[in-house]
């Protein structure tokens, strides 16, 4: 984890560019959501201040969770460098996960805090009114990182069978952006469809659930239940990642790799 933190901390200019880009898109998203709220100032259970928090914290969490841009595992499989990972005493899933947690720690400082400060300075934002919301939100963000890592690992692991993972990566990019609550809150959808996505797919666990926990859109028991959904997806996806890795290693042995 420490080495992952140091590794990503070397890219300071990239972090600054990312903060600028996320802030620009934050303005665009917030004013679009304000238009959706209309004269009443409420839409899908969010008021204007909750929408501001949803947007600006979401822009920061985008880099912490890291929906896109990670193809390291797929690249190492394609070049054969994965053989070095398999010789190490640490399981590849554990090794990559530790590095990813270190990356997320650096992103929380460099990419999450600045957009939140922009929102605080320029807009009326919603601050949680219940003390329990803060630790619940921190736990939800950690689980979001674990869930997203599991999804990305499985997408990258398709390279063991496909070699070229551009197709799965494009599909992942499309689904994760739309269904995770990045482009719009899932509350904008019909209630039955939102429920299916929340409880039947891992995508809302990436952004939608942590943001709903923070803006206190639902009662406390519901928010705790949503975090429990994240726990279930995190455990399932990490277990699937280890299973996929084991099956891939068997395939490499059979192929003589």
PyMOL commands that set and color helices and strands:
alter all, ss='L'
color gray80, all
select helices_A, chain A and resi 2-9+12-40+48-65+72-79+82-87+92-122+132-157+159-162+166-179+186-188+191-200+203-205+208-215+220-254
alter helices_A, ss='H'
color red, helices_A
select strands_A, chain A and resi 42-43+46-47
alter strands_A, ss='S'
color yellow, strands_A
deselect
rebuild
show_as cartoon
